[in-house]
Amino acid sequence: MVYLSHIKKETLPTVYSTLKFVKAAGIKTITMAHGQKTSRFVAWTFFTQEEQAEWFKQKRGSAT
């Protein structure tokens, strides 16, 4: 499971600090540029890579 949030540049350090505090397993910042405007969002998950693979495997198996 991945959560997304649109983040202002000035708040990134606080967001990273908070996500580390709550023990997010993965954190990624995606920066997008369109002309002179730059947007970014932060994606995070509380699942490790192995947990994500197992979750996907279970969901995929239950869909059939």
mmCIF file of the N, C-alpha and C atoms, coordinates in Angstrom:
data_MODEL
# 
_entry.id   MODEL 
# 
loop_
_atom_site.group_PDB 
_atom_site.id 
_atom_site.type_symbol 
_atom_site.label_atom_id 
_atom_site.label_alt_id 
_atom_site.label_comp_id 
_atom_site.label_asym_id 
_atom_site.label_entity_id 
_atom_site.label_seq_id 
_atom_site.pdbx_PDB_ins_code 
_atom_site.Cartn_x 
_atom_site.Cartn_y 
_atom_site.Cartn_z 
_atom_site.occupancy 
_atom_site.B_iso_or_equiv 
_atom_site.pdbx_formal_charge 
_atom_site.auth_seq_id 
_atom_site.auth_comp_id 
_atom_site.auth_asym_id 
_atom_site.auth_atom_id 
_atom_site.pdbx_PDB_model_num 
ATOM 1   N N  . MET A 1 1  ? 0.847   -1.171  0.000   1.00 0.00 ? 1  MET A N  1 
ATOM 2   C CA . MET A 1 1  ? 0.000   0.000   0.000   1.00 0.00 ? 1  MET A CA 1 
ATOM 3   C C  . MET A 1 1  ? 0.894   1.236   0.000   1.00 0.00 ? 1  MET A C  1 
ATOM 4   N N  . VAL A 1 2  ? 0.570   2.173   -0.838  1.00 0.00 ? 2  VAL A N  1 
ATOM 5   C CA . VAL A 1 2  ? 1.355   3.396   -0.965  1.00 0.00 ? 2  VAL A CA 1 
ATOM 6   C C  . VAL A 1 2  ? 0.439   4.592   -0.743  1.00 0.00 ? 2  VAL A C  1 
ATOM 7   N N  . TYR A 1 3  ? 0.909   5.545   0.007   1.00 0.00 ? 3  TYR A N  1 
ATOM 8   C CA . TYR A 1 3  ? 0.164   6.768   0.257   1.00 0.00 ? 3  TYR A CA 1 
ATOM 9   C C  . TYR A 1 3  ? 0.843   7.909   -0.474  1.00 0.00 ? 3  TYR A C  1 
ATOM 10  N N  . LEU A 1 4  ? 0.070   8.855   -0.982  1.00 0.00 ? 4  LEU A N  1 
ATOM 11  C CA . LEU A 1 4  ? 0.606   9.980   -1.722  1.00 0.00 ? 4  LEU A CA 1 
ATOM 12  C C  . LEU A 1 4  ? 0.127   11.283  -1.108  1.00 0.00 ? 4  LEU A C  1 
ATOM 13  N N  . SER A 1 5  ? 0.968   12.291  -1.180  1.00 0.00 ? 5  SER A N  1 
ATOM 14  C CA . SER A 1 5  ? 0.575   13.601  -0.697  1.00 0.00 ? 5  SER A CA 1 
ATOM 15  C C  . SER A 1 5  ? 1.343   14.670  -1.456  1.00 0.00 ? 5  SER A C  1 
ATOM 16  N N  . HIS A 1 6  ? 0.640   15.729  -1.875  1.00 0.00 ? 6  HIS A N  1 
ATOM 17  C CA . HIS A 1 6  ? 1.268   16.872  -2.534  1.00 0.00 ? 6  HIS A CA 1 
ATOM 18  C C  . HIS A 1 6  ? 1.935   17.715  -1.450  1.00 0.00 ? 6  HIS A C  1 
ATOM 19  N N  . ILE A 1 7  ? 3.212   18.035  -1.626  1.00 0.00 ? 7  ILE A N  1 
ATOM 20  C CA . ILE A 1 7  ? 4.003   18.665  -0.576  1.00 0.00 ? 7  ILE A CA 1 
ATOM 21  C C  . ILE A 1 7  ? 4.681   19.932  -1.095  1.00 0.00 ? 7  ILE A C  1 
ATOM 22  N N  . LYS A 1 8  ? 4.664   20.982  -0.283  1.00 0.00 ? 8  LYS A N  1 
ATOM 23  C CA . LYS A 1 8  ? 5.433   22.184  -0.606  1.00 0.00 ? 8  LYS A CA 1 
ATOM 24  C C  . LYS A 1 8  ? 6.901   21.939  -0.277  1.00 0.00 ? 8  LYS A C  1 
ATOM 25  N N  . LYS A 1 9  ? 7.773   22.548  -1.050  1.00 0.00 ? 9  LYS A N  1 
ATOM 26  C CA . LYS A 1 9  ? 9.217   22.363  -0.877  1.00 0.00 ? 9  LYS A CA 1 
ATOM 27  C C  . LYS A 1 9  ? 9.666   22.664  0.553   1.00 0.00 ? 9  LYS A C  1 
ATOM 28  N N  . GLU A 1 10 ? 9.094   23.696  1.147   1.00 0.00 ? 10 GLU A N  1 
ATOM 29  C CA . GLU A 1 10 ? 9.509   24.131  2.488   1.00 0.00 ? 10 GLU A CA 1 
ATOM 30  C C  . GLU A 1 10 ? 9.158   23.107  3.573   1.00 0.00 ? 10 GLU A C  1 
ATOM 31  N N  . THR A 1 11 ? 8.160   22.273  3.323   1.00 0.00 ? 11 THR A N  1 
ATOM 32  C CA . THR A 1 11 ? 7.732   21.320  4.353   1.00 0.00 ? 11 THR A CA 1 
ATOM 33  C C  . THR A 1 11 ? 8.359   19.937  4.196   1.00 0.00 ? 11 THR A C  1 
ATOM 34  N N  . LEU A 1 12 ? 9.153   19.722  3.152   1.00 0.00 ? 12 LEU A N  1 
ATOM 35  C CA . LEU A 1 12 ? 9.747   18.406  2.934   1.00 0.00 ? 12 LEU A CA 1 
ATOM 36  C C  . LEU A 1 12 ? 10.542  17.880  4.126   1.00 0.00 ? 12 LEU A C  1 
ATOM 37  N N  . PRO A 1 13 ? 11.412  18.685  4.758   1.00 0.00 ? 13 PRO A N  1 
ATOM 38  C CA . PRO A 1 13 ? 12.161  18.151  5.900   1.00 0.00 ? 13 PRO A CA 1 
ATOM 39  C C  . PRO A 1 13 ? 11.249  17.660  7.038   1.00 0.00 ? 13 PRO A C  1 
ATOM 40  N N  . THR A 1 14 ? 10.177  18.373  7.295   1.00 0.00 ? 14 THR A N  1 
ATOM 41  C CA . THR A 1 14 ? 9.252   17.960  8.348   1.00 0.00 ? 14 THR A CA 1 
ATOM 42  C C  . THR A 1 14 ? 8.529   16.676  7.957   1.00 0.00 ? 14 THR A C  1 
ATOM 43  N N  . VAL A 1 15 ? 8.140   16.584  6.705   1.00 0.00 ? 15 VAL A N  1 
ATOM 44  C CA . VAL A 1 15 ? 7.470   15.375  6.223   1.00 0.00 ? 15 VAL A CA 1 
ATOM 45  C C  . VAL A 1 15 ? 8.398   14.173  6.343   1.00 0.00 ? 15 VAL A C  1 
ATOM 46  N N  . TYR A 1 16 ? 9.640   14.307  5.882   1.00 0.00 ? 16 TYR A N  1 
ATOM 47  C CA . TYR A 1 16 ? 10.603  13.210  5.989   1.00 0.00 ? 16 TYR A CA 1 
ATOM 48  C C  . TYR A 1 16 ? 10.816  12.805  7.443   1.00 0.00 ? 16 TYR A C  1 
ATOM 49  N N  . SER A 1 17 ? 10.978  13.774  8.311   1.00 0.00 ? 17 SER A N  1 
ATOM 50  C CA . SER A 1 17 ? 11.192  13.502  9.725   1.00 0.00 ? 17 SER A CA 1 
ATOM 51  C C  . SER A 1 17 ? 10.009  12.744  10.324  1.00 0.00 ? 17 SER A C  1 
ATOM 52  N N  . THR A 1 18 ? 8.818   13.175  10.003  1.00 0.00 ? 18 THR A N  1 
ATOM 53  C CA . THR A 1 18 ? 7.616   12.529  10.526  1.00 0.00 ? 18 THR A CA 1 
ATOM 54  C C  . THR A 1 18 ? 7.480   11.107  10.002  1.00 0.00 ? 18 THR A C  1 
ATOM 55  N N  . LEU A 1 19 ? 7.734   10.913  8.712   1.00 0.00 ? 19 LEU A N  1 
ATOM 56  C CA . LEU A 1 19 ? 7.630   9.572   8.145   1.00 0.00 ? 19 LEU A CA 1 
ATOM 57  C C  . LEU A 1 19 ? 8.669   8.622   8.732   1.00 0.00 ? 19 LEU A C  1 
ATOM 58  N N  . LYS A 1 20 ? 9.855   9.120   8.998   1.00 0.00 ? 20 LYS A N  1 
ATOM 59  C CA . LYS A 1 20 ? 10.866  8.284   9.652   1.00 0.00 ? 20 LYS A CA 1 
ATOM 60  C C  . LYS A 1 20 ? 10.442  7.950   11.076  1.00 0.00 ? 20 LYS A C  1 
ATOM 61  N N  . PHE A 1 21 ? 9.846   8.911   11.764  1.00 0.00 ? 21 PHE A N  1 
ATOM 62  C CA . PHE A 1 21 ? 9.380   8.708   13.140  1.00 0.00 ? 21 PHE A CA 1 
ATOM 63  C C  . PHE A 1 21 ? 8.313   7.613   13.215  1.00 0.00 ? 21 PHE A C  1 
ATOM 64  N N  . VAL A 1 22 ? 7.405   7.597   12.246  1.00 0.00 ? 22 VAL A N  1 
ATOM 65  C CA . VAL A 1 22 ? 6.337   6.590   12.249  1.00 0.00 ? 22 VAL A CA 1 
ATOM 66  C C  . VAL A 1 22 ? 6.772   5.301   11.550  1.00 0.00 ? 22 VAL A C  1 
ATOM 67  N N  . LYS A 1 23 ? 8.055   5.224   11.205  1.00 0.00 ? 23 LYS A N  1 
ATOM 68  C CA . LYS A 1 23 ? 8.681   4.033   10.639  1.00 0.00 ? 23 LYS A CA 1 
ATOM 69  C C  . LYS A 1 23 ? 8.113   3.614   9.278   1.00 0.00 ? 23 LYS A C  1 
ATOM 70  N N  . ALA A 1 24 ? 7.992   4.581   8.389   1.00 0.00 ? 24 ALA A N  1 
ATOM 71  C CA . ALA A 1 24 ? 7.616   4.255   7.008   1.00 0.00 ? 24 ALA A CA 1 
ATOM 72  C C  . ALA A 1 24 ? 8.741   3.424   6.395   1.00 0.00 ? 24 ALA A C  1 
ATOM 73  N N  . ALA A 1 25 ? 8.385   2.352   5.717   1.00 0.00 ? 25 ALA A N  1 
ATOM 74  C CA . ALA A 1 25 ? 9.389   1.442   5.153   1.00 0.00 ? 25 ALA A CA 1 
ATOM 75  C C  . ALA A 1 25 ? 10.039  2.004   3.892   1.00 0.00 ? 25 ALA A C  1 
ATOM 76  N N  . GLY A 1 26 ? 9.311   2.828   3.168   1.00 0.00 ? 26 GLY A N  1 
ATOM 77  C CA . GLY A 1 26 ? 9.847   3.413   1.945   1.00 0.00 ? 26 GLY A CA 1 
ATOM 78  C C  . GLY A 1 26 ? 9.281   4.796   1.731   1.00 0.00 ? 26 GLY A C  1 
ATOM 79  N N  . ILE A 1 27 ? 10.137  5.725   1.327   1.00 0.00 ? 27 ILE A N  1 
ATOM 80  C CA . ILE A 1 27 ? 9.731   7.105   1.081   1.00 0.00 ? 27 ILE A CA 1 
ATOM 81  C C  . ILE A 1 27 ? 10.356  7.543   -0.236  1.00 0.00 ? 27 ILE A C  1 
ATOM 82  N N  . LYS A 1 28 ? 9.548   8.158   -1.100  1.00 0.00 ? 28 LYS A N  1 
ATOM 83  C CA . LYS A 1 28 ? 10.063  8.610   -2.385  1.00 0.00 ? 28 LYS A CA 1 
ATOM 84  C C  . LYS A 1 28 ? 9.428   9.950   -2.738  1.00 0.00 ? 28 LYS A C  1 
ATOM 85  N N  . THR A 1 29 ? 10.244  10.896  -3.192  1.00 0.00 ? 29 THR A N  1 
ATOM 86  C CA . THR A 1 29 ? 9.741   12.187  -3.648  1.00 0.00 ? 29 THR A CA 1 
ATOM 87  C C  . THR A 1 29 ? 9.813   12.222  -5.163  1.00 0.00 ? 29 THR A C  1 
ATOM 88  N N  . ILE A 1 30 ? 8.694   12.543  -5.780  1.00 0.00 ? 30 ILE A N  1 
ATOM 89  C CA . ILE A 1 30 ? 8.603   12.646  -7.227  1.00 0.00 ? 30 ILE A CA 1 
ATOM 90  C C  . ILE A 1 30 ? 8.456   14.121  -7.573  1.00 0.00 ? 30 ILE A C  1 
ATOM 91  N N  . THR A 1 31 ? 9.364   14.641  -8.397  1.00 0.00 ? 31 THR A N  1 
ATOM 92  C CA . THR A 1 31 ? 9.316   16.039  -8.819  1.00 0.00 ? 31 THR A CA 1 
ATOM 93  C C  . THR A 1 31 ? 8.899   16.088  -10.283 1.00 0.00 ? 31 THR A C  1 
ATOM 94  N N  . MET A 1 32 ? 7.946   16.961  -10.567 1.00 0.00 ? 32 MET A N  1 
ATOM 95  C CA . MET A 1 32 ? 7.454   17.120  -11.929 1.00 0.00 ? 32 MET A CA 1 
ATOM 96  C C  . MET A 1 32 ? 7.562   18.586  -12.302 1.00 0.00 ? 32 MET A C  1 
ATOM 97  N N  . ALA A 1 33 ? 7.998   18.849  -13.517 1.00 0.00 ? 33 ALA A N  1 
ATOM 98  C CA . ALA A 1 33 ? 8.112   20.228  -13.989 1.00 0.00 ? 33 ALA A CA 1 
ATOM 99  C C  . ALA A 1 33 ? 7.240   20.407  -15.213 1.00 0.00 ? 33 ALA A C  1 
ATOM 100 N N  . HIS A 1 34 ? 6.548   21.532  -15.243 1.00 0.00 ? 34 HIS A N  1 
ATOM 101 C CA . HIS A 1 34 ? 5.726   21.882  -16.387 1.00 0.00 ? 34 HIS A CA 1 
ATOM 102 C C  . HIS A 1 34 ? 5.959   23.365  -16.651 1.00 0.00 ? 34 HIS A C  1 
ATOM 103 N N  . GLY A 1 35 ? 6.757   23.657  -17.657 1.00 0.00 ? 35 GLY A N  1 
ATOM 104 C CA . GLY A 1 35 ? 7.130   25.053  -17.894 1.00 0.00 ? 35 GLY A CA 1 
ATOM 105 C C  . GLY A 1 35 ? 7.986   25.545  -16.743 1.00 0.00 ? 35 GLY A C  1 
ATOM 106 N N  . GLN A 1 36 ? 7.595   26.662  -16.152 1.00 0.00 ? 36 GLN A N  1 
ATOM 107 C CA . GLN A 1 36 ? 8.343   27.218  -15.023 1.00 0.00 ? 36 GLN A CA 1 
ATOM 108 C C  . GLN A 1 36 ? 7.850   26.710  -13.678 1.00 0.00 ? 36 GLN A C  1 
ATOM 109 N N  . LYS A 1 37 ? 6.737   25.990  -13.697 1.00 0.00 ? 37 LYS A N  1 
ATOM 110 C CA . LYS A 1 37 ? 6.155   25.510  -12.445 1.00 0.00 ? 37 LYS A CA 1 
ATOM 111 C C  . LYS A 1 37 ? 6.692   24.125  -12.100 1.00 0.00 ? 37 LYS A C  1 
ATOM 112 N N  . THR A 1 38 ? 7.061   23.936  -10.853 1.00 0.00 ? 38 THR A N  1 
ATOM 113 C CA . THR A 1 38 ? 7.524   22.648  -10.366 1.00 0.00 ? 38 THR A CA 1 
ATOM 114 C C  . THR A 1 38 ? 6.573   22.165  -9.285  1.00 0.00 ? 38 THR A C  1 
ATOM 115 N N  . SER A 1 39 ? 6.147   20.931  -9.430  1.00 0.00 ? 39 SER A N  1 
ATOM 116 C CA . SER A 1 39 ? 5.297   20.298  -8.423  1.00 0.00 ? 39 SER A CA 1 
ATOM 117 C C  . SER A 1 39 ? 6.011   19.065  -7.915  1.00 0.00 ? 39 SER A C  1 
ATOM 118 N N  . ARG A 1 40 ? 5.659   18.653  -6.728  1.00 0.00 ? 40 ARG A N  1 
ATOM 119 C CA . ARG A 1 40 ? 6.245   17.432  -6.189  1.00 0.00 ? 40 ARG A CA 1 
ATOM 120 C C  . ARG A 1 40 ? 5.210   16.731  -5.327  1.00 0.00 ? 40 ARG A C  1 
ATOM 121 N N  . PHE A 1 41 ? 5.373   15.436  -5.233  1.00 0.00 ? 41 PHE A N  1 
ATOM 122 C CA . PHE A 1 41 ? 4.572   14.702  -4.271  1.00 0.00 ? 41 PHE A CA 1 
ATOM 123 C C  . PHE A 1 41 ? 5.450   13.663  -3.613  1.00 0.00 ? 41 PHE A C  1 
ATOM 124 N N  . VAL A 1 42 ? 5.058   13.291  -2.425  1.00 0.00 ? 42 VAL A N  1 
ATOM 125 C CA . VAL A 1 42 ? 5.791   12.302  -1.653  1.00 0.00 ? 42 VAL A CA 1 
ATOM 126 C C  . VAL A 1 42 ? 4.923   11.043  -1.586  1.00 0.00 ? 42 VAL A C  1 
ATOM 127 N N  . ALA A 1 43 ? 5.540   9.921   -1.873  1.00 0.00 ? 43 ALA A N  1 
ATOM 128 C CA . ALA A 1 43 ? 4.870   8.628   -1.765  1.00 0.00 ? 43 ALA A CA 1 
ATOM 129 C C  . ALA A 1 43 ? 5.562   7.842   -0.665  1.00 0.00 ? 43 ALA A C  1 
ATOM 130 N N  . TRP A 1 44 ? 4.778   7.143   0.142   1.00 0.00 ? 44 TRP A N  1 
ATOM 131 C CA . TRP A 1 44 ? 5.383   6.334   1.184   1.00 0.00 ? 44 TRP A CA 1 
ATOM 132 C C  . TRP A 1 44 ? 4.573   5.084   1.419   1.00 0.00 ? 44 TRP A C  1 
ATOM 133 N N  . THR A 1 45 ? 5.213   4.099   2.004   1.00 0.00 ? 45 THR A N  1 
ATOM 134 C CA . THR A 1 45 ? 4.566   2.841   2.325   1.00 0.00 ? 45 THR A CA 1 
ATOM 135 C C  . THR A 1 45 ? 5.062   2.364   3.681   1.00 0.00 ? 45 THR A C  1 
ATOM 136 N N  . PHE A 1 46 ? 4.242   1.594   4.332   1.00 0.00 ? 46 PHE A N  1 
ATOM 137 C CA . PHE A 1 46 ? 4.631   0.978   5.594   1.00 0.00 ? 46 PHE A CA 1 
ATOM 138 C C  . PHE A 1 46 ? 5.000   -0.485  5.395   1.00 0.00 ? 46 PHE A C  1 
ATOM 139 N N  . PHE A 1 47 ? 4.930   -0.967  4.152   1.00 0.00 ? 47 PHE A N  1 
ATOM 140 C CA . PHE A 1 47 ? 5.284   -2.340  3.828   1.00 0.00 ? 47 PHE A CA 1 
ATOM 141 C C  . PHE A 1 47 ? 6.708   -2.390  3.279   1.00 0.00 ? 47 PHE A C  1 
ATOM 142 N N  . THR A 1 48 ? 7.462   -3.406  3.665   1.00 0.00 ? 48 THR A N  1 
ATOM 143 C CA . THR A 1 48 ? 8.771   -3.644  3.057   1.00 0.00 ? 48 THR A CA 1 
ATOM 144 C C  . THR A 1 48 ? 8.544   -4.201  1.653   1.00 0.00 ? 48 THR A C  1 
ATOM 145 N N  . GLN A 1 49 ? 9.612   -4.324  0.877   1.00 0.00 ? 49 GLN A N  1 
ATOM 146 C CA . GLN A 1 49 ? 9.503   -4.894  -0.473  1.00 0.00 ? 49 GLN A CA 1 
ATOM 147 C C  . GLN A 1 49 ? 8.911   -6.307  -0.404  1.00 0.00 ? 49 GLN A C  1 
ATOM 148 N N  . GLU A 1 50 ? 9.359   -7.091  0.576   1.00 0.00 ? 50 GLU A N  1 
ATOM 149 C CA . GLU A 1 50 ? 8.876   -8.464  0.722   1.00 0.00 ? 50 GLU A CA 1 
ATOM 150 C C  . GLU A 1 50 ? 7.390   -8.479  1.087   1.00 0.00 ? 50 GLU A C  1 
ATOM 151 N N  . GLU A 1 51 ? 6.984   -7.595  1.979   1.00 0.00 ? 51 GLU A N  1 
ATOM 152 C CA . GLU A 1 51 ? 5.572   -7.517  2.369   1.00 0.00 ? 51 GLU A CA 1 
ATOM 153 C C  . GLU A 1 51 ? 4.703   -7.070  1.194   1.00 0.00 ? 51 GLU A C  1 
ATOM 154 N N  . GLN A 1 52 ? 5.219   -6.161  0.389   1.00 0.00 ? 52 GLN A N  1 
ATOM 155 C CA . GLN A 1 52 ? 4.476   -5.717  -0.791  1.00 0.00 ? 52 GLN A CA 1 
ATOM 156 C C  . GLN A 1 52 ? 4.293   -6.874  -1.766  1.00 0.00 ? 52 GLN A C  1 
ATOM 157 N N  . ALA A 1 53 ? 5.341   -7.654  -1.977  1.00 0.00 ? 53 ALA A N  1 
ATOM 158 C CA . ALA A 1 53 ? 5.264   -8.796  -2.894  1.00 0.00 ? 53 ALA A CA 1 
ATOM 159 C C  . ALA A 1 53 ? 4.248   -9.812  -2.383  1.00 0.00 ? 53 ALA A C  1 
ATOM 160 N N  . GLU A 1 54 ? 4.254   -10.090 -1.092  1.00 0.00 ? 54 GLU A N  1 
ATOM 161 C CA . GLU A 1 54 ? 3.307   -11.040 -0.505  1.00 0.00 ? 54 GLU A CA 1 
ATOM 162 C C  . GLU A 1 54 ? 1.876   -10.511 -0.605  1.00 0.00 ? 54 GLU A C  1 
ATOM 163 N N  . TRP A 1 55 ? 1.676   -9.227  -0.325  1.00 0.00 ? 55 TRP A N  1 
ATOM 164 C CA . TRP A 1 55 ? 0.351   -8.619  -0.421  1.00 0.00 ? 55 TRP A CA 1 
ATOM 165 C C  . TRP A 1 55 ? -0.175  -8.724  -1.851  1.00 0.00 ? 55 TRP A C  1 
ATOM 166 N N  . PHE A 1 56 ? 0.692   -8.405  -2.814  1.00 0.00 ? 56 PHE A N  1 
ATOM 167 C CA . PHE A 1 56 ? 0.290   -8.462  -4.218  1.00 0.00 ? 56 PHE A CA 1 
ATOM 168 C C  . PHE A 1 56 ? -0.055  -9.890  -4.611  1.00 0.00 ? 56 PHE A C  1 
ATOM 169 N N  . LYS A 1 57 ? 0.763   -10.828 -4.156  1.00 0.00 ? 57 LYS A N  1 
ATOM 170 C CA . LYS A 1 57 ? 0.533   -12.241 -4.461  1.00 0.00 ? 57 LYS A CA 1 
ATOM 171 C C  . LYS A 1 57 ? -0.818  -12.696 -3.904  1.00 0.00 ? 57 LYS A C  1 
ATOM 172 N N  . GLN A 1 58 ? -1.137  -12.304 -2.688  1.00 0.00 ? 58 GLN A N  1 
ATOM 173 C CA . GLN A 1 58 ? -2.425  -12.678 -2.071  1.00 0.00 ? 58 GLN A CA 1 
ATOM 174 C C  . GLN A 1 58 ? -3.586  -12.025 -2.813  1.00 0.00 ? 58 GLN A C  1 
ATOM 175 N N  . LYS A 1 59 ? -3.467  -10.756 -3.141  1.00 0.00 ? 59 LYS A N  1 
ATOM 176 C CA . LYS A 1 59 ? -4.542  -10.048 -3.844  1.00 0.00 ? 59 LYS A CA 1 
ATOM 177 C C  . LYS A 1 59 ? -4.754  -10.628 -5.234  1.00 0.00 ? 59 LYS A C  1 
ATOM 178 N N  . ARG A 1 60 ? -3.686  -10.921 -5.894  1.00 0.00 ? 60 ARG A N  1 
ATOM 179 C CA . ARG A 1 60 ? -3.781  -11.479 -7.248  1.00 0.00 ? 60 ARG A CA 1 
ATOM 180 C C  . ARG A 1 60 ? -4.415  -12.863 -7.214  1.00 0.00 ? 60 ARG A C  1 
ATOM 181 N N  . GLY A 1 61 ? -4.082  -13.643 -6.202  1.00 0.00 ? 61 GLY A N  1 
ATOM 182 C CA . GLY A 1 61 ? -4.656  -14.991 -6.065  1.00 0.00 ? 61 GLY A CA 1 
ATOM 183 C C  . GLY A 1 61 ? -6.133  -14.953 -5.729  1.00 0.00 ? 61 GLY A C  1 
ATOM 184 N N  . SER A 1 62 ? -6.559  -13.956 -4.960  1.00 0.00 ? 62 SER A N  1 
ATOM 185 C CA . SER A 1 62 ? -7.968  -13.874 -4.576  1.00 0.00 ? 62 SER A CA 1 
ATOM 186 C C  . SER A 1 62 ? -8.841  -13.309 -5.680  1.00 0.00 ? 62 SER A C  1 
ATOM 187 N N  . ALA A 1 63 ? -8.246  -12.712 -6.709  1.00 0.00 ? 63 ALA A N  1 
ATOM 188 C CA . ALA A 1 63 ? -9.008  -12.112 -7.809  1.00 0.00 ? 63 ALA A CA 1 
ATOM 189 C C  . ALA A 1 63 ? -9.456  -13.154 -8.814  1.00 0.00 ? 63 ALA A C  1 
ATOM 190 N N  . THR A 1 64 ? -8.847  -14.333 -8.762  1.00 0.00 ? 64 THR A N  1 
ATOM 191 C CA . THR A 1 64 ? -9.206  -15.363 -9.752  1.00 0.00 ? 64 THR A CA 1 
ATOM 192 C C  . THR A 1 64 ? -10.248 -16.292 -9.226  1.00 0.00 ? 64 THR A C  1 
# 
